[in-house]
Amino acid sequence: MATFVTDNLSLREIAASGQVFTWHELERGRTDARYLISSGTKRCIASQKGSMLTILTPSGANPAPSALAYWKHYLALDQDYGAILQSLPLTDEQLSLCSGIRVLSQDWWDTAVSFMISQNSNIPRIQHAVDMLMDAAHGTIPRPRQLAKILADESYAKGLKLGYRLPYLEALTRASIHWHPACLDDSSATLKDEMAELESIPGIGPKVASCICLYGLGYLEAVPRDTWIKKAEERYSIEWDPAYGGIQQQYIFAWMRKTAQAEKEQK
C-alpha cells in the first residue's frame, strides 16, 4: 500500500485553500479526510489519518510506480516543506493557523480552465462549472479539443453559467489546441516571460496569469494578488520571498480569511 508519514501536509487545508477545484471530498472525520483527486488525465484517491497519507487508484488498487511518482510530485512530497516554511517571513500564528497547506503541482490546463472560470465569481459557482466540465469528461477537465466540442453545444455552455467568462474560456480553448506555455518546452523561461505570454490571451490578466504560473507551471515565486492579498500588503507592508513568495502568499491568504471569519463570529 502506498502510505507515507507526512509533516506539514493537510488534505483538508489544501482543499480549502482556493488553489484547486478538481478535488471531491469522499469522507470527513475529526482527524481524517479522503478525496477523489483529478489532475490532467489522471485520478487517484488520497486519504489521510493524522500524519499517515495513503494514495490509491480510484478502484482502490495500489498505483503503478510512475503514477505514484506523479502524485508525490503533485502533492509536493518531493520538497522539504519544513525547511521552506522556516525560511519564510511567516509568524508563528500564521504557520499554526494554516498548518498543512502546500502549493500543488497541478496540470497547467486544469489550472488555466479553473481560474479563467473563477474571475469575479464565488466558490459555489466556480465549483458548479468545473464539476459540469468534469462530468462531461468522465471525471477530468476536458482537454482543449474535447472542450471545444463541449462548448459548441449552446445549451450546455449556457448551463455552465459563465456569463462574460464564456467567450474568454472559448478563446483559451481555441488557442490551446495548438499551443501550450513556453516553459513546458524551455525550462529557462522566466516568470516575467511566461506572464506576458499568458496575458496575451484574451481574458487573462495578471491575477489569472500568476495563478496559472504558480499552481500549474511551478513558478513558486509567483504571487497571485486578490483582494485578500492586496489588503494584507496594505496593512502589513509584506515583502515577498523571491524564491517561495507563492507559498508565502498561500499562508497569508488563508490566515487573512480565517482571522476575518473569527472576528466576524465574535461580533
Backbone hydrogen bonds, N-H to C=O, Kabsch-Sander energy under -0.5 kcal/mol:
donor,donor_aa,acceptor,acceptor_aa,energy
2,A,55,I,-0.5
3,T,1,M,-1.7
4,F,53,L,-3.0
6,T,4,F,-0.6
6,T,51,S,-3.2
10,S,100,G,-2.5
14,I,10,S,-2.5
15,A,11,L,-2.6
16,A,12,R,-1.4
17,S,14,I,-1.5
24,H,36,L,-2.1
26,L,34,R,-3.3
27,E,34,R,-1.6
29,G,32,D,-2.5
33,A,48,Q,-2.1
34,R,27,E,-2.0
35,Y,46,A,-2.7
36,L,24,H,-2.8
37,I,35,Y,-0.6
37,I,44,C,-3.1
38,S,22,T,-1.7
39,S,42,K,-2.8
42,K,39,S,-2.3
44,C,37,I,-2.2
45,I,56,L,-2.9
46,A,35,Y,-2.3
46,A,44,C,-0.5
47,S,54,T,-2.7
48,Q,33,A,-3.0
49,K,52,M,-2.4
50,G,31,T,-2.2
52,M,49,K,-2.2
53,L,4,F,-3.1
53,L,51,S,-0.6
54,T,47,S,-3.0
55,I,2,A,-2.4
56,L,45,I,-2.4
57,T,61,A,-3.0
60,G,57,T,-2.2
68,L,64,A,-2.8
69,A,65,P,-2.3
70,Y,66,S,-1.7
71,W,67,A,-2.2
72,K,68,L,-2.3
73,H,69,A,-2.0
74,Y,70,Y,-2.5
75,L,71,W,-2.2
76,A,73,H,-1.6
77,L,72,K,-3.0
78,D,72,K,-0.6
79,Q,76,A,-1.2
81,Y,79,Q,-1.5
84,I,80,D,-2.1
85,L,81,Y,-2.8
86,Q,82,G,-1.8
87,S,83,A,-1.3
88,L,84,I,-0.6
88,L,85,L,-0.9
90,L,88,L,-2.3
95,L,91,T,-2.4
96,S,92,D,-2.5
97,L,93,E,-3.0
98,C,94,Q,-1.5
99,S,96,S,-1.1
101,I,98,C,-1.5
104,L,102,R,-0.7
105,S,74,Y,-2.1
106,Q,104,L,-1.1
106,Q,215,Y,-2.5
111,T,107,D,-2.1
112,A,108,W,-2.6
113,V,109,W,-2.6
114,S,110,D,-2.5
115,F,111,T,-2.6
116,M,112,A,-1.7
117,I,113,V,-2.0
118,S,114,S,-1.3
119,Q,116,M,-0.7
121,S,118,S,-1.6
126,I,122,N,-2.6
127,Q,123,I,-3.1
128,H,124,P,-2.1
129,A,125,R,-1.9
130,V,126,I,-2.6
131,D,127,Q,-2.8
132,M,128,H,-2.1
133,L,129,A,-2.1
134,M,130,V,-2.6
135,D,131,D,-2.6
136,A,132,M,-1.4
137,A,133,L,-0.6
137,A,134,M,-0.9
138,H,135,D,-0.9
139,G,134,M,-3.1
140,T,134,M,-0.7
140,T,137,A,-0.5
147,L,143,R,-3.1
148,A,144,P,-2.3
149,K,145,R,-1.5
150,I,146,Q,-2.0
151,L,147,L,-2.9
152,A,148,A,-0.9
153,D,150,I,-1.4
154,E,152,A,-1.0
157,A,153,D,-3.0
158,K,154,E,-2.3
159,G,155,S,-1.5
160,L,156,Y,-0.8
160,L,157,A,-0.8
161,K,158,K,-1.4
165,R,162,L,-2.1
166,L,163,G,-1.6
168,Y,164,Y,-0.6
169,L,165,R,-2.4
170,E,166,L,-2.6
171,A,167,P,-2.2
172,L,168,Y,-2.4
173,T,169,L,-2.4
174,R,170,E,-2.5
175,A,171,A,-2.4
176,S,172,L,-2.4
177,I,173,T,-1.0
177,I,174,R,-0.6
178,H,174,R,-0.5
178,H,175,A,-0.9
184,L,181,P,-1.6
185,D,182,A,-1.9
186,D,182,A,-2.3
189,A,186,D,-1.8
194,E,190,T,-2.6
195,M,191,L,-2.9
196,A,192,K,-2.1
197,E,193,D,-2.2
198,L,194,E,-2.5
199,E,195,M,-2.6
200,S,196,A,-0.6
200,S,197,E,-0.8
201,I,198,L,-1.8
204,I,201,I,-2.0
205,G,203,G,-0.7
209,A,205,G,-2.6
210,S,206,P,-2.3
211,C,207,K,-1.9
212,I,208,V,-2.4
213,C,209,A,-2.4
214,L,210,S,-2.6
215,Y,211,C,-2.7
216,G,211,C,-0.6
216,G,212,I,-1.7
217,L,212,I,-0.9
217,L,213,C,-0.6
218,G,214,L,-0.5
219,Y,213,C,-2.7
220,L,218,G,-1.5
222,A,219,Y,-1.9
226,D,224,P,-0.7
230,K,226,D,-2.5
231,K,227,T,-2.1
232,A,228,W,-2.1
233,E,229,I,-2.5
234,E,230,K,-2.0
235,R,231,K,-2.3
236,Y,232,A,-2.7
237,S,233,E,-1.4
240,W,238,I,-0.5
245,G,241,D,-1.1
246,G,220,L,-3.0
247,I,220,L,-0.7
248,Q,244,Y,-2.2
249,Q,245,G,-2.7
250,Q,246,G,-1.6
251,Y,247,I,-1.6
252,I,248,Q,-2.3
253,F,249,Q,-3.0
254,A,250,Q,-2.0
255,W,251,Y,-2.5
256,M,252,I,-2.7
257,R,253,F,-2.0
258,K,254,A,-2.5
259,T,255,W,-2.6
260,A,256,M,-1.9
261,Q,257,R,-2.1
262,A,258,K,-2.3
263,E,259,T,-2.3
264,K,260,A,-2.0
265,E,261,Q,-2.1
266,Q,262,A,-1.4
267,K,263,E,-0.8
267,K,264,K,-0.6
